[in-house]
Amino acid sequence: MTIGELLERRALDPEFSERPFLLFEDEVYTWQETWDRSVLYANAIRRWCARPDMPPHVGVLTDNRPEFVFALLGCALAGAVLVALNTVYRGQTLARAITHCDCQVLLIEEGLADEIESVRDDLGMLGDRIFTFSALRDEGAVAQLPPGMGRLDRHLEELREHGGEAVTRKPEIEVSPDDPWAIIFTSGSTGAPKAIVNSHRKVMSASSEPVGPVALSDQDVFYAAMPLFHSNSLGLGLMPALVLGGKLAIARRFSARGFLPDLRRYGATCFNYVGKPFAYILATEEGPNDAENPLRVAVGAGASARQQDEFKRRFGVDEVVETFGSTESGASTVRLQDDPRGSVGAMPPHVRILNPSDEECAPAEVDASGALLNYEEAVGEIVNIDGPGLFESYYKNLEASAAKTRGGKFRSGDLGYCRVHDRDGEPTRFLYYVGRTDDWIRKDGENFVAEPIEEILMRHPDIEVCSVYGVPCAQGDDHVMAALVLRGGAHLDPAAFYRFLESQPDFSPKWMPDYLRLATSLPQTQTLKIVRGALQREGFDLARVEDSLYWRERGEVAWKPFTATDFNRVRDDFGRAGRAEVLSRS
């Protein structure tokens, strides 16, 4: 079955057609209304994507909006592909994503029109096929758009008025389950984000058991606060709602303070998460009635065992389902309720931990506190040895696709180790997730690599060489750390350096370093490649780092010296979060 066929089955079923499906702020769309809008989008897409020399690709740049959902479903009906553009992309990173994926049309939130206009010269082939929609539901004053951009609502209204009965019927085009449906960007081992192809079959297969061991039904409400341009909300929010016939409630953007009010507002029973937002929710002030909400289950990745326990206690949740996986969908695990704390579930036979020589790593040995004793022997890359799994390809990147499946194995690029525990009287291998390979950084639920950040840092006239890498964060995911070697006689002004980075047009706010290391030299190989892993292992541990360290706490706009008192406070934060072992093995 294709995504479009699934939507049609729900919308035309008398049991579902008048039920609410999509909830956004004060708006409610039934299955029938969702179908009608998606059909209109599908017919518009067929008209927009008329160039026979290009694939029917639709770029969408927006926060979570009903328009995003209609465009996704419209593409499914039109045999087109939605290119989900990350809203933190800027400058040439944004332009490369659009042109690399051969977008014939762009649908963008009005507030991001200037970002597109800044790279307009690089998008000449789009012509007049750039449409905006208002960021506010009460339109109020209409913003002045750059020349050549149209308003999506007006265009669709004209299509509805002048297109005749044909625009109210789904396009007469055959769509196969093996046809691509969405391109989702992720970061890999190269400097630029890679575009992952997702067919109807892949997404449907990955969503066949959307939240593992938890029984959900068409009575559930899936609350998606993570962005829809990520696989997290797509696979754990939208798709389960479609597959099961439930409701999908979307938040424009994640808000820790808005989390609990949204649960109650929408009647949300299932919430998909990533680690850092999960921690932000727990960091809000606890109220006496937090458990008075309809939420039953949270499913995602990146929450520690202690955070999972605290979330269940505070919000009265039956289960937190911690998983391991990626947008590529080449290897995955799901933690069951009685699985060992800290694990991300039992390892299927085809999932192994391999060292750089493709040899299987030794099982982990731990002390009484659970600390890993044989890190070097036990930690390796998480690999599917049977093949690519559900991974299909990176769009127009044969080299990266081949590297991901080198030797007939799926290389996740993620690190972990295996511990053997007893389950029902049988020794069972369980996966423990450690982090990414040295050049990956994950911050606030975003994956990115160091190279583009380093390129921007090197624009500063006083920096001779630099290396950027991830270091542990008490709340989960990573902090960004930059090791800098200054040119002879140069002095770095922390506030001025912050302003310099902030002023770079292609610098994402999430790339701003949390820690700075001012070094006299950096470890290098014989080919002058910086050994990022050595820097990463030293991190911000003052017992191992002789260079001057600086840090910037959340919300600050300059770095300050990082002292022994600061380090002790950070170490205590890791202990309170139940992540002391992460800091000890960095």
Buried (B, 14 or more C-beta within 10 A) or exposed (E): EBBBBBBBBBBEEEEBBEBBBBBBBEEBBBBBBBBBBBBBBBBBBBBBBEEEEEBBBBBBBBBBBBBBBBBBBBBBBBBBBBBBBBBBBBBBBBBBBBBBBBBBBBBBBBBBBEBBBBBBEBBEEBEEBBBBBBBEEEEEEEBEBEEEBBBBBEBBEEBBEEBEEEBEEBBEEEBEBEBBBBBBBBBBBBBBBBBBBBBBBBBBBBBEEBBBBBEBEBEBBBBBBBBBBBBBBBBBBBBBBBBBBBBBBBBBEBBBEBBBEBBEBBBBBBBBBBBBBBBBBBEBEEEEEBEEBBBBBBBBBBBBBBBBBBBBEBBBBEBBBBBBBBBBBBBBBBBBEEBBEBBBBBBBEBBBBBBEEBEEBBBBBBEEEBEBEBBEBBBBBBBBBBEBBBBBBBBEBEEBBEBBBEEEBBBBBBBBBBBEEEBEEEEBBBBBBBBBBBBBBBBBBBBBBBBBBBEBBEEBEBBBBBBBBBBBBBBBBBBBBBBBBBEEEEEBEBEEBBEBBEEBEBBBEBBBBBBBBBBEEBBEEEEEEBBBEBBBBBBBBBEEBEBEBBBBEEEEEEBEEBEEEBBEEBBEBBEEBBBBBBBBBB
